[in-house]
Amino acid sequence: MASGALVRTDIDAGINLIRALDEKGFGVAAALWLYNSDVDNWRMIIAYRGPRKDLEKKYLDAATIAADWRKLHPKESILDLSKVKVTSADDRLIAGLGIAMRVDGLGEVRFSHNTINGIYVEDALIHRLAA
């Protein structure tokens, strides 16, 4: 595991975010935690099915969905979007990972110290990676 800590509370809050997005038909094609050793932190990557031109709209949709979820589930945590990068499924990293593996539903697959599509992945925890 990378030196930065990915804690269970963040993992669970991220899973709640994925579930909330799924309930509202956001179109989550991929969801994973990616470690960046340059800044020693983890960030959740959410890739949606759809064109890159809709990126700003998708961020707004995700924020609205998360806020609504918080109102309905005040005792449960949902990941703050400041820890999330939203991208489209044609993102170079997501496309490369999709060639190497598939994770349906909501799993927890570790992927470490590999290069995919010319991108070095020091550490990742993959929850979903659909075709």
Secondary structure, DSSP 4 states (H G I P E B T S, - for coil): --SS---HHHHHHHHHHHHHHHHTT--EEEEEEEEETTTTEEEEEEEESS-GGGHHHHHHHHHHHHHHHHHH-TTS----GGGEEEEETT-HHHHHHHHH--B-SS--EEEEEEEETTEEEEEEEEEEE--
